[in-house]
Amino acid sequence: MKLTDLRGILQYIPRFREKTFVISVDGAIVTSENFANILLDVAVLRSLSIKVLLVHGASAQIETLAREQNFQPSDLEGSGITDEGTLKLALTAANRLTHEILEGLSANDIRAASCNALIAHPMGIIHGQDHLFTGKVERIDVELLQGLLAQGVVPVLPPLGFDGDGKTYRVNSDAVALEVAKALNATKLIYITTIDGLIYQGRLIPQILVADLDQLLSHNKSGFPAEGYSKARNAAAACLAGVPRVHIINGRVDEALLTEVFSNEGIGTLVYANEYQQIRRALKKDIRAILLLTKNSVATEELVKRTRAGIEKTINEFYIFETDKNPVACVALHQLDATKGELACLYVSPSHENQGIGTKLIAFVEAKARELGCTELVTLSTQAFTYFQSKGGFSEGAPEDLPPERREKYEQSGRNSKILVKKLAPK
C-alpha cells in the first residue's frame, strides 16, 4: 500500500475511530530491525483516534538468555511447564522487552504504561504433570485498562500474570492477547509474528471464516506448522468469542501493519467472525471503483472498454462484490430481450482470485436473470471462455444466438469474442 494514497486510508477512519485494537507482538519482532517502523505505524493508528493496547511475547529472548547461561529452559512458549529457573529467565526477558517498547513509544511521543492488569492463577496439573509457574488468565482488569485508554495512554502488557497473593506466573502471550481483546470488546486483534500469516499444508491462507478455521483445527491441526498453530488456535477462539476480525501478519515486512488494516488486499491472514462479503447493486459512487477494478483487464483487451458515461447510463445493471464494504469484484446483467440476458463485465481483483468469487457472481447473475423471466444467459469472452465453460457451465454458441441488435454490435466491435450460452432452468 502506498501511504501517500490517503483516499485508501480515509475511507476506514470513520469505521475505526474510537475503536480498540489489541496488537500482539512476538518477542523476535520486538528486537527486529523493523520494530521501529511498527511503532511508527502504531503512532499513525493513535493519531486517527484508534485505541491501541500492546501485548508482547518473550520466547526468543528466553531462548537467547538460556543459551548464554547454558541453561535448558523447561518451556519457551508459556503453555508448557515453567520451572523456577525458566520463570527467572522469563521475568528478565519480559521486563527488558517491556522497557524497550516503552522507550520506543516515548520516542514517538506516545504515552504508554506497563501495568498489572492480568490476573492469573496456576495452570495446575494437566495429564498428571504439574505446570508449576505456568499460569492461565483468570480475568482482565478492564477498569484499569479502559482508564488508561481514556487518558490516551497505550497499555503495554508482558506475558506475565499475578495472583491475589502477588505471585507471578508465566502466560502465553497469544492467549493474553485473546483474553484482552475479549474483555475490551476489541474491533481487531492483530498478531505480529515472524511468518507471513496462517500457513496450512504449505500454503498461505489470505482470509478464512472462523467456522472453516475451526474445522481445520478440529480435523487436521497438523496441517499448521508449529510456529503458526498457537496463532491459529487463538485467532479462532477470539472470533468465536465475539472479536470481529483477527489478523496475522509478518512483522519483518515494512508497512505490514498499515497495509493489513487500511487496504482491501491486506498482507497476511484475516480470520473473520461472520460473513463479511456481500453482492449489492452498484451505485453512481461505485463507477470510479468499477473503472479502477477493470482497468488492467481493459488494457489487455480481456474486457471491452467502457466509458464513465456508458456505465452511468446502465448503472442499475451493474453489481458489486464487497468484502468489508470494499469493492473487490463486479459484474453486469443486461437484458437483451424477453427471454435472454447477457452476463458482462465479470472481473475479480487479483488479490481475491481463487476464492470462488467469480462463480458466486455467475450464480448471482443467473438468479437475477431468472427473476427477469430469462430462460437463457449469454456471455462474450476473448480470453476467459474456458473459465465460463468449466466453472460456469456455459457452452460455445454462435452469432445466431444473439438477438439482432446485440448481434449487430458484436459484429461491429471486431473483437471476435467467443459467444457462450447457458440454458437457465426454471426457479
C-alpha positions as CSV (number, residue, x, y, z in Angstrom):
1,M,0.0,0.0,0.0
2,K,1.3,3.5,-0.8
3,L,0.9,5.6,2.3
4,T,0.6,8.6,0.0
5,D,-2.8,7.3,-1.2
6,L,-4.7,9.0,1.6
7,R,-8.0,8.1,0.0
8,G,-7.4,4.5,0.7
9,I,-6.9,5.3,4.4
10,L,-9.6,7.9,4.8
11,Q,-12.4,5.5,4.0
12,Y,-11.6,3.4,7.0
13,I,-11.2,6.3,9.6
14,P,-14.9,6.7,10.4
15,R,-15.2,3.0,10.9
16,F,-12.3,2.7,13.3
17,R,-12.3,6.0,15.2
18,E,-12.5,5.4,19.0
19,K,-12.4,1.6,18.4
20,T,-10.0,-0.7,20.2
21,F,-7.2,-2.6,18.5
22,V,-5.2,-5.2,20.5
23,I,-1.8,-5.7,18.9
24,S,0.3,-8.8,20.0
25,V,3.9,-8.7,19.0
26,D,6.2,-11.7,19.2
27,G,9.5,-11.2,21.1
28,A,11.5,-11.9,18.0
29,I,9.8,-8.9,16.3
30,V,10.4,-6.5,19.2
31,T,14.1,-6.9,18.7
32,S,14.0,-6.9,14.9
33,E,15.1,-4.0,12.7
34,N,11.6,-3.3,11.5
35,F,10.1,-2.8,15.0
36,A,10.8,0.9,14.9
37,N,8.6,1.1,11.8
38,I,5.9,-0.9,13.6
39,L,5.9,1.7,16.4
40,L,5.6,4.5,13.8
41,D,2.5,2.6,12.5
42,V,1.1,2.5,16.0
43,A,1.6,6.2,16.2
44,V,-0.4,6.6,13.0
45,L,-3.2,4.5,14.5
46,R,-3.2,6.6,17.6
47,S,-3.3,9.8,15.5
48,L,-6.5,8.5,13.9
49,S,-8.2,8.2,17.4
50,I,-7.8,4.4,17.5
51,K,-7.3,3.0,20.9
52,V,-4.3,0.6,21.0
53,L,-3.1,-1.9,23.5
54,L,0.2,-3.8,23.0
55,V,0.9,-7.3,24.2
56,H,4.3,-8.8,23.7
57,G,5.9,-12.3,23.9
58,A,9.4,-13.1,25.0
59,S,10.2,-16.7,23.9
60,A,13.0,-15.6,21.6
61,Q,14.7,-13.7,24.3
62,I,14.3,-16.5,26.9
63,E,16.0,-18.8,24.4
64,T,18.9,-16.4,24.0
65,L,19.3,-15.9,27.7
66,A,19.2,-19.7,28.3
67,R,21.9,-20.2,25.7
68,E,24.1,-17.5,27.3
69,Q,23.7,-19.1,30.7
70,N,24.0,-22.7,29.4
71,F,20.6,-23.4,30.9
72,Q,17.9,-25.7,29.5
73,P,14.5,-23.9,29.8
74,S,11.5,-26.2,30.6
75,D,9.3,-24.3,28.1
76,L,9.6,-21.4,25.7
77,E,6.1,-20.6,24.7
78,G,4.4,-20.2,28.1
79,S,2.0,-23.0,27.6
80,G,4.0,-26.0,28.9
81,I,5.8,-26.5,32.2
82,T,7.6,-23.4,33.7
83,D,10.1,-24.3,36.4
84,E,11.6,-21.8,38.7
85,G,14.7,-21.2,36.5
86,T,12.7,-20.7,33.4
87,L,10.4,-18.2,35.3
88,K,13.5,-16.2,36.3
89,L,14.6,-16.0,32.6
90,A,11.0,-15.1,31.6
91,L,11.0,-12.2,34.1
92,T,14.3,-10.9,32.9
93,A,13.4,-11.2,29.3
94,A,9.9,-9.8,29.6
95,N,11.0,-6.8,31.7
96,R,13.7,-5.9,29.2
97,L,11.3,-6.1,26.3
98,T,8.7,-4.0,28.1
99,H,11.3,-1.4,28.7
100,E,12.4,-1.4,25.1
101,I,8.8,-1.0,23.9
102,L,8.2,1.9,26.4
103,E,11.3,3.6,25.1
104,G,10.2,3.2,21.5
105,L,6.8,4.6,22.2
106,S,8.3,7.5,24.1
107,A,10.5,8.2,21.1
108,N,7.3,8.5,19.0
109,D,5.7,10.9,21.6
110,I,3.2,8.2,22.6
111,R,2.3,8.0,26.3
112,A,2.4,4.4,27.5
113,A,2.4,2.4,30.7
114,S,3.1,-1.2,31.8
115,C,0.5,-2.4,34.4
116,N,-0.5,-5.4,36.3
117,A,-3.9,-5.8,34.6
118,L,-3.6,-9.5,34.1
119,I,-4.9,-11.6,36.9
120,A,-3.8,-15.2,36.6
121,H,-3.9,-18.5,38.5
122,P,-1.7,-21.6,38.2
123,M,-2.5,-23.8,35.2
124,G,-2.2,-26.7,37.7
125,I,-1.8,-30.4,37.0
126,I,-2.7,-31.5,33.5
127,H,-2.3,-35.1,32.4
128,G,-0.6,-35.8,35.7
129,Q,2.0,-33.1,35.2
130,D,2.3,-30.0,37.5
131,H,2.8,-27.0,35.3
132,L,4.4,-25.1,38.3
133,F,4.8,-21.4,37.3
134,T,2.8,-21.5,34.1
135,G,-0.4,-19.5,34.6
136,K,-3.8,-19.2,33.0
137,V,-5.7,-16.0,32.6
138,E,-8.3,-15.7,35.3
139,R,-9.6,-12.2,34.4
140,I,-8.5,-8.9,32.9
141,D,-8.7,-5.7,35.0
142,V,-10.9,-3.9,32.4
143,E,-11.4,-0.8,34.5
144,L,-7.6,-0.2,34.7
145,L,-7.1,-0.7,31.0
146,Q,-10.1,1.4,30.0
147,G,-8.9,4.2,32.3
148,L,-5.5,4.3,30.7
149,L,-7.0,4.2,27.2
150,A,-9.4,7.1,28.1
151,Q,-6.4,9.2,29.0
152,G,-4.7,8.5,25.7
153,V,-2.2,6.0,27.2
154,V,-1.1,2.8,25.4
155,P,-1.1,-0.1,27.9
156,V,1.8,-2.5,27.4
157,L,1.2,-6.0,28.7
158,P,4.0,-8.5,29.2
159,P,3.3,-12.3,29.2
160,L,3.1,-12.3,33.0
161,G,0.2,-12.6,35.3
162,F,-0.3,-12.1,39.0
163,D,-2.5,-13.8,41.5
164,G,-4.1,-12.4,44.6
165,D,-1.1,-13.2,46.7
166,G,1.3,-11.3,44.4
167,K,2.8,-14.4,42.9
168,T,4.0,-14.2,39.3
169,Y,3.1,-16.7,36.6
170,R,4.2,-17.0,33.0
171,V,1.3,-16.9,30.5
172,N,1.3,-17.5,26.7
173,S,1.3,-14.1,25.0
174,D,-1.1,-15.3,22.3
175,A,-3.6,-16.3,25.0
176,V,-3.1,-13.0,26.8
177,A,-3.9,-11.0,23.7
178,L,-7.0,-13.2,23.1
179,E,-8.3,-12.5,26.7
180,V,-7.6,-8.8,26.5
181,A,-9.4,-8.5,23.1
182,K,-12.4,-10.4,24.5
183,A,-12.6,-8.3,27.7
184,L,-12.4,-5.0,26.0
185,N,-14.7,-5.9,23.1
186,A,-11.9,-5.1,20.6
187,T,-12.7,-4.4,17.0
188,K,-9.4,-6.1,15.9
189,L,-6.8,-8.5,17.3
190,I,-3.6,-8.3,15.4
191,Y,-0.8,-10.9,15.8
192,I,2.5,-9.6,14.5
193,T,4.8,-12.5,14.1
194,T,7.7,-13.9,12.1
195,I,5.6,-15.8,9.5
196,D,3.6,-14.4,6.6
197,G,0.2,-15.4,8.1
198,L,-1.5,-18.7,8.7
199,I,0.1,-21.4,6.6
200,Y,-1.9,-24.6,6.1
201,Q,-0.3,-27.5,4.3
202,G,2.4,-25.2,2.9
203,R,0.1,-22.5,1.5
204,L,-0.8,-19.1,2.9
205,I,-4.4,-18.6,3.8
206,P,-5.3,-15.0,2.8
207,Q,-8.6,-15.0,4.6
208,I,-10.9,-17.5,6.3
209,L,-14.2,-17.7,8.0
210,V,-13.8,-18.7,11.6
211,A,-16.1,-21.7,11.2
212,D,-13.8,-23.0,8.4
213,L,-10.7,-22.4,10.5
214,D,-12.2,-24.2,13.5
215,Q,-12.9,-27.1,11.2
216,L,-9.3,-27.3,10.1
217,L,-8.1,-27.2,13.7
218,S,-10.5,-29.9,14.7
219,H,-9.8,-32.3,11.8
220,N,-6.2,-31.7,10.8
221,K,-4.3,-29.4,13.1
222,S,-1.1,-31.0,11.9
223,G,-1.6,-29.1,8.7
224,F,-0.4,-26.0,10.5
225,P,3.4,-25.6,11.2
226,A,4.4,-25.4,14.9
227,E,5.1,-21.7,14.8
228,G,1.6,-20.9,13.5
229,Y,-0.6,-23.3,15.4
230,S,-0.9,-21.2,18.5
231,K,-1.9,-18.2,16.4
232,A,-4.5,-20.2,14.5
233,R,-6.0,-21.6,17.7
234,N,-6.2,-18.3,19.5
235,A,-7.5,-16.5,16.4
236,A,-10.3,-18.9,16.1
237,A,-11.1,-18.6,19.8
238,A,-11.1,-14.8,19.6
239,C,-13.6,-14.8,16.7
240,L,-15.8,-17.4,18.3
241,A,-15.8,-15.2,21.5
242,G,-17.0,-12.1,19.5
243,V,-13.9,-10.4,18.2
244,P,-15.0,-9.5,14.6
245,R,-11.6,-9.6,12.9
246,V,-8.2,-11.2,13.7
247,H,-5.2,-10.6,11.6
248,I,-1.9,-12.5,11.5
249,I,1.0,-10.6,9.7
250,N,4.7,-10.7,9.3
251,G,6.3,-8.0,11.4
252,R,9.5,-8.1,9.3
253,V,7.7,-6.6,6.3
254,D,7.8,-2.8,6.2
255,E,4.3,-1.2,6.5
256,A,2.7,-4.6,7.1
257,L,0.5,-3.3,9.9
258,L,-1.0,-0.3,8.0
259,T,-1.3,-2.3,4.8
260,E,-3.3,-5.0,6.6
261,V,-5.5,-2.5,8.3
262,F,-6.0,0.0,5.6
263,S,-6.3,-1.9,2.3
264,N,-8.6,-4.4,0.6
265,E,-5.8,-6.8,-0.2
266,G,-4.0,-6.9,3.1
267,I,-0.7,-8.7,3.5
268,G,-1.2,-11.6,5.9
269,T,-4.2,-13.7,7.0
270,L,-7.6,-12.3,8.0
271,V,-9.8,-14.5,10.2
272,Y,-13.3,-13.2,10.4
273,A,-16.2,-14.0,12.7
274,N,-19.1,-13.5,10.3
275,E,-19.9,-13.5,6.6
276,Y,-18.4,-10.1,5.7
277,Q,-19.0,-10.4,2.0
278,Q,-22.0,-9.3,0.0
279,I,-23.2,-8.7,-3.5
280,R,-25.2,-5.5,-4.0
281,R,-26.4,-3.3,-6.8
282,A,-23.9,-0.7,-7.9
283,L,-24.5,3.0,-7.2
284,K,-23.2,6.0,-9.1
285,K,-20.5,6.4,-6.4
286,D,-19.2,3.0,-7.5
287,I,-18.4,4.0,-11.1
288,R,-14.8,5.0,-10.2
289,A,-14.3,1.7,-8.4
290,I,-15.6,-0.3,-11.4
291,L,-13.3,1.6,-13.8
292,L,-10.3,1.1,-11.5
293,L,-11.1,-2.6,-11.0
294,T,-11.3,-3.4,-14.7
295,K,-8.6,-1.0,-15.9
296,N,-5.9,-3.7,-16.4
297,S,-8.3,-6.1,-18.0
298,V,-9.4,-3.5,-20.4
299,A,-5.8,-2.7,-21.2
300,T,-5.2,-6.4,-22.1
301,E,-8.4,-6.4,-24.1
302,E,-9.9,-9.1,-21.9
303,L,-12.8,-6.8,-21.2
304,V,-14.4,-4.3,-23.6
305,K,-13.6,-0.6,-22.8
306,R,-16.5,1.2,-21.0
307,T,-16.7,4.9,-20.5
308,R,-17.8,6.6,-17.3
309,A,-20.9,7.9,-19.1
310,G,-21.7,4.5,-20.5
311,I,-21.5,2.8,-17.1
312,E,-23.6,5.6,-15.5
313,K,-26.3,5.1,-18.1
314,T,-26.7,1.4,-17.2
315,I,-25.5,1.6,-13.6
316,N,-28.7,-0.3,-12.4
317,E,-27.5,-3.3,-14.3
318,F,-24.1,-3.5,-12.5
319,Y,-23.4,-5.3,-9.3
320,I,-20.5,-5.0,-6.8
321,F,-19.0,-7.8,-4.7
322,E,-17.8,-6.3,-1.4
323,T,-15.5,-7.5,1.3
324,D,-15.8,-5.4,4.5
325,K,-17.6,-2.7,2.4
326,N,-14.8,-2.5,-0.2
327,P,-15.4,-3.4,-3.9
328,V,-13.3,-6.3,-5.0
329,A,-15.2,-7.6,-8.0
330,C,-18.0,-6.6,-10.3
331,V,-20.4,-8.0,-12.9
332,A,-23.3,-6.7,-15.0
333,L,-26.5,-8.3,-16.3
334,H,-28.0,-6.7,-19.4
335,Q,-31.5,-7.9,-20.5
336,L,-31.3,-8.4,-24.3
337,D,-34.9,-9.4,-24.9
338,A,-37.8,-11.0,-23.1
339,T,-36.0,-14.4,-22.7
340,K,-32.3,-13.6,-23.0
341,G,-29.9,-11.9,-20.6
342,E,-26.2,-11.1,-21.0
343,L,-23.6,-11.6,-18.3
344,A,-21.0,-8.9,-18.8
345,C,-18.0,-7.1,-17.2
346,L,-17.2,-10.0,-14.8
347,Y,-14.0,-9.1,-13.0
348,V,-12.3,-10.2,-9.8
349,S,-9.4,-8.3,-8.2
350,P,-6.2,-10.3,-8.4
351,S,-5.9,-10.1,-4.6
352,H,-9.2,-12.0,-4.3
353,E,-8.8,-14.6,-7.1
354,N,-9.2,-18.3,-6.4
355,Q,-11.7,-17.8,-3.6
356,G,-14.8,-18.7,-5.6
357,I,-16.0,-15.1,-6.0
358,G,-16.3,-15.4,-9.8
359,T,-18.6,-18.5,-9.5
360,K,-20.6,-16.7,-6.8
361,L,-21.2,-13.8,-9.2
362,I,-22.2,-16.1,-12.1
363,A,-24.7,-17.8,-9.8
364,F,-26.0,-14.5,-8.7
365,V,-26.5,-13.2,-12.2
366,E,-28.2,-16.5,-13.2
367,A,-30.7,-16.0,-10.3
368,K,-31.3,-12.4,-11.3
369,A,-31.8,-13.4,-14.9
370,R,-34.5,-15.9,-13.9
371,E,-36.2,-13.2,-11.8
372,L,-36.4,-11.2,-15.0
373,G,-38.0,-14.1,-16.8
374,C,-34.9,-15.1,-18.9
375,T,-34.6,-18.7,-20.0
376,E,-31.1,-18.2,-21.5
377,L,-27.9,-16.4,-20.5
378,V,-25.2,-15.4,-22.9
379,T,-21.7,-14.0,-22.3
380,L,-19.0,-12.9,-24.7
381,S,-15.3,-13.6,-23.9
382,T,-12.0,-13.2,-25.7
383,Q,-9.7,-14.8,-23.0
384,A,-11.8,-16.3,-20.2
385,F,-14.1,-18.6,-22.3
386,T,-12.6,-21.8,-20.8
387,Y,-13.4,-20.4,-17.3
388,F,-17.0,-19.8,-18.3
389,Q,-17.2,-23.3,-19.7
390,S,-15.6,-25.2,-16.9
391,K,-16.8,-23.1,-13.9
392,G,-20.0,-21.6,-15.2
393,G,-21.5,-24.4,-17.2
394,F,-21.7,-22.4,-20.4
395,S,-21.4,-24.0,-23.9
396,E,-20.0,-22.4,-27.0
397,G,-22.6,-20.8,-29.2
398,A,-22.7,-18.8,-32.4
399,P,-23.7,-15.2,-33.5
400,E,-27.1,-16.6,-34.3
401,D,-27.7,-17.0,-30.5
402,L,-27.7,-13.2,-30.1
403,P,-30.8,-11.0,-30.7
404,P,-30.4,-8.9,-33.9
405,E,-29.5,-5.6,-32.2
406,R,-26.9,-7.3,-30.0
407,R,-25.5,-9.3,-32.9
408,E,-25.0,-6.1,-34.9
409,K,-23.0,-4.6,-32.1
410,Y,-21.0,-7.8,-31.8
411,E,-20.1,-7.8,-35.5
412,Q,-19.2,-4.1,-35.4
413,S,-16.9,-4.4,-32.4
414,G,-14.3,-6.5,-34.4
415,R,-13.3,-8.3,-31.1
416,N,-14.2,-11.7,-32.5
417,S,-15.2,-12.8,-29.0
418,K,-16.4,-16.3,-28.4
419,I,-20.1,-16.5,-27.7
420,L,-21.1,-18.7,-24.8
421,V,-24.7,-19.8,-24.0
422,K,-26.3,-21.3,-20.9
423,K,-29.9,-22.5,-20.6
424,L,-31.5,-21.5,-17.3
425,A,-33.6,-24.0,-15.5
426,P,-36.8,-22.5,-14.0
427,K,-36.8,-21.4,-10.4
